[in-house]
């Protein structure tokens, strides 16, 4: 029986630490992380903010990423592809990959990297927390879930559960709708894009746990 942990981290050793310090109001969502043979993953990263030109320049000067390329732009959001470098020492340490952990989601808000990660057992989670401590990473453990099935079923995080419950009770799922995406964003003090992504992740996990065999 595995565990799913929701937690947040902060450290100058993390990916894009220099860029997010330069433009702290930016909001980031890792859409996909693709592992490579060199142990340095390629990220597909959404950036949302009012000064994305400054953030793009800051990424060019950030030693933790390279090969940054803008792929798409929608309103105040841009999709980038980039490669994580060994300057991000936490990711460069081979002990991370030895833990057999699977990251489900990562996003950056208000000075913190938020993550949802599956661990084989509590001992592995404790080893990961010790690993972060050895790298002087500040970590806050927000929630831990025990998976309900041996096939790695993914429960909702507390944040996703609160959002989808509020959406249900305020009539977001009614036909016609009694609440809008903007109403949800106002309630949780985040952007509409963040709410949309949160709901999509919640839908995916509910489908996996209830429909997909």
C-alpha positions as CSV (number, residue, x, y, z in Angstrom):
1,X,0.0,0.0,0.0
2,X,1.6,3.2,-1.1
3,X,1.3,6.8,0.1
4,X,0.6,10.1,-1.8
5,X,2.1,13.2,-0.2
6,X,1.2,16.8,-0.8
7,X,4.0,19.1,0.2
8,X,5.8,22.4,-0.6
9,X,9.5,23.2,-0.8
10,X,11.7,26.3,-0.9
11,X,15.4,26.5,-1.5
12,X,18.0,28.3,-3.6
13,X,19.0,24.9,-4.8
14,X,15.7,24.2,-6.6
15,X,14.9,24.6,-10.3
16,X,14.4,28.2,-11.4
17,X,15.3,29.6,-7.9
18,X,17.0,32.6,-9.4
19,X,14.3,33.3,-11.9
20,X,11.4,33.2,-9.4
21,X,13.4,35.4,-7.0
22,X,13.8,37.9,-9.8
23,X,10.1,37.8,-10.7
24,X,8.4,36.5,-7.5
25,X,4.8,37.2,-8.7
26,X,5.1,34.6,-11.5
27,X,2.9,31.4,-11.3
28,X,4.3,28.2,-12.7
29,X,2.8,24.8,-13.6
30,X,4.9,21.9,-14.7
31,X,2.7,20.4,-17.5
32,X,5.0,17.5,-18.1
33,X,8.5,16.3,-17.0
34,X,10.2,14.0,-19.5
35,X,13.2,11.9,-18.1
36,X,16.4,11.7,-20.2
37,X,19.3,9.3,-20.2
38,X,21.5,12.1,-18.7
39,X,19.3,12.3,-15.6
40,X,18.3,15.9,-16.4
41,X,14.6,16.0,-17.2
42,X,13.0,18.1,-19.9
43,X,10.1,20.2,-18.6
44,X,7.1,21.6,-20.4
45,X,6.3,24.6,-18.2
46,X,3.4,27.0,-18.1
47,X,4.2,30.5,-16.8
48,X,1.4,32.9,-15.9
49,X,2.0,36.6,-14.9
50,X,2.0,40.2,-15.9
51,X,5.7,40.5,-16.7
52,X,6.6,37.3,-18.5
53,X,9.2,39.1,-20.6
54,X,11.2,39.8,-17.4
55,X,10.7,36.2,-16.3
56,X,11.9,34.9,-19.7
57,X,15.0,37.0,-19.4
58,X,15.5,35.8,-15.8
59,X,15.3,32.1,-17.0
60,X,18.1,32.8,-19.6
61,X,20.3,33.8,-16.6
62,X,19.2,31.0,-14.3
63,X,21.9,28.3,-14.1
64,X,19.4,25.6,-13.2
65,X,17.8,25.5,-16.7
66,X,19.1,25.5,-20.2
67,X,17.7,25.3,-23.8
68,X,14.6,27.4,-22.8
69,X,12.2,27.8,-25.7
70,X,8.8,29.5,-25.8
71,X,6.3,27.2,-27.5
72,X,3.0,28.9,-27.1
73,X,1.4,32.1,-25.7
74,X,-2.2,32.5,-24.6
75,X,-3.3,35.8,-22.9
76,X,-1.0,36.2,-19.9
77,X,0.4,32.7,-20.0
78,X,3.2,31.1,-21.9
79,X,4.3,27.5,-22.4
80,X,8.0,26.8,-22.4
81,X,10.2,23.8,-22.9
82,X,13.5,23.7,-21.0
83,X,16.0,21.2,-19.6
84,X,17.0,21.1,-16.0
85,X,20.7,21.3,-15.4
86,X,23.0,19.8,-12.7
87,X,23.0,23.2,-11.0
88,X,19.7,22.2,-9.5
89,X,21.6,20.0,-7.0
90,X,18.5,18.3,-5.5
91,X,17.5,16.9,-8.9
92,X,21.1,16.1,-9.8
93,X,21.6,13.9,-6.7
94,X,21.1,10.2,-7.8
95,X,19.5,9.3,-4.5
96,X,16.3,11.0,-5.6
97,X,15.8,8.6,-8.4
98,X,16.7,5.7,-6.1
99,X,13.7,6.4,-4.0
100,X,11.3,5.0,-6.6
101,X,8.9,8.0,-6.1
102,X,6.5,9.2,-8.8
103,X,5.7,12.9,-9.0
104,X,2.1,13.5,-10.1
105,X,2.1,17.4,-10.1
106,X,4.3,20.4,-9.4
107,X,3.5,24.1,-9.4
108,X,5.0,27.3,-8.1
109,X,3.1,29.9,-6.1
110,X,4.1,32.7,-3.7
111,X,7.7,31.5,-3.1
112,X,6.9,27.8,-2.8
113,X,7.1,24.8,-5.1
114,X,4.1,22.6,-4.4
115,X,4.2,18.9,-5.3
116,X,2.1,15.8,-5.1
117,X,4.2,12.6,-5.1
118,X,3.5,8.9,-4.7
119,X,5.9,7.0,-2.4
120,X,6.0,3.2,-2.0
121,X,5.7,3.4,1.8
122,X,6.1,5.6,4.8
123,X,9.8,4.7,5.1
124,X,10.5,6.0,1.6
125,X,8.6,9.3,2.4
126,X,10.7,9.7,5.5
127,X,13.9,9.0,3.5
128,X,12.8,11.7,1.0
129,X,12.2,14.2,3.8
130,X,15.7,13.4,5.2
131,X,17.1,13.8,1.7
132,X,15.6,17.3,1.4
133,X,16.9,18.2,4.9
134,X,20.4,17.2,3.9
135,X,20.1,19.6,0.9
136,X,18.9,22.4,3.2
137,X,15.5,22.5,1.5
138,X,12.7,23.9,3.6
139,X,9.7,21.6,3.4
140,X,6.2,21.7,4.7
141,X,4.2,18.5,4.5
142,X,0.6,19.5,3.9
143,X,-1.2,16.2,3.6
144,X,-0.5,12.4,3.3
145,X,-3.0,9.9,1.8
146,X,-2.9,6.1,1.8
147,X,-3.9,4.8,-1.6
148,X,-6.9,2.6,-1.5
149,X,-5.9,0.1,-4.1
150,X,-2.8,-1.9,-5.0
151,X,-2.8,-0.5,-8.6
152,X,-1.6,2.9,-7.4
153,X,-5.0,4.6,-7.3
154,X,-4.5,8.4,-7.0
155,X,-6.8,10.1,-4.4
156,X,-7.5,13.8,-4.6
157,X,-5.2,16.2,-2.7
158,X,-6.8,18.3,0.0
159,X,-6.7,21.4,-2.3
160,X,-8.4,19.5,-5.2
161,X,-11.0,18.1,-2.9
162,X,-11.9,21.4,-1.4
163,X,-12.1,23.0,-4.8
164,X,-14.3,20.4,-6.4
165,X,-16.6,20.3,-3.3
166,X,-17.0,24.0,-3.4
167,X,-17.7,23.9,-7.1
168,X,-20.4,21.3,-6.5
169,X,-22.1,23.1,-3.7
170,X,-22.1,26.5,-5.4
171,X,-23.7,25.1,-8.6
172,X,-20.7,25.0,-10.9
173,X,-21.8,21.6,-12.3
174,X,-25.5,22.5,-12.7
175,X,-27.1,23.0,-16.1
176,X,-27.2,25.9,-16.6
177,X,-24.3,26.8,-14.4
178,X,-25.0,28.8,-11.2
179,X,-21.3,29.7,-10.7
180,X,-18.4,30.5,-13.0
181,X,-14.7,29.7,-13.1
182,X,-14.2,33.3,-12.0
183,X,-16.3,32.6,-8.9
184,X,-14.1,29.7,-8.0
185,X,-10.9,31.7,-8.6
186,X,-12.2,34.5,-6.3
187,X,-13.0,32.0,-3.6
188,X,-9.5,30.4,-3.5
189,X,-7.7,33.7,-4.5
190,X,-6.0,32.2,-7.5
191,X,-6.2,32.7,-11.3
192,X,-8.9,31.1,-13.4
193,X,-6.1,29.1,-15.2
194,X,-5.0,27.7,-11.9
195,X,-8.6,26.7,-11.1
196,X,-9.0,25.1,-14.5
197,X,-5.8,23.1,-14.1
198,X,-6.8,22.0,-10.6
199,X,-10.2,20.8,-11.7
200,X,-8.6,18.9,-14.7
201,X,-6.2,17.1,-12.4
202,X,-9.1,16.2,-10.1
203,X,-11.2,14.9,-13.0
204,X,-8.3,12.8,-14.2
205,X,-7.8,11.2,-10.8
206,X,-11.4,10.5,-10.3
207,X,-11.6,8.8,-13.7
208,X,-8.5,6.8,-12.9
209,X,-9.9,5.6,-9.6
210,X,-13.5,5.0,-10.7
211,X,-13.5,4.1,-14.4
212,X,-10.1,3.1,-15.8
213,X,-9.1,-0.5,-15.0
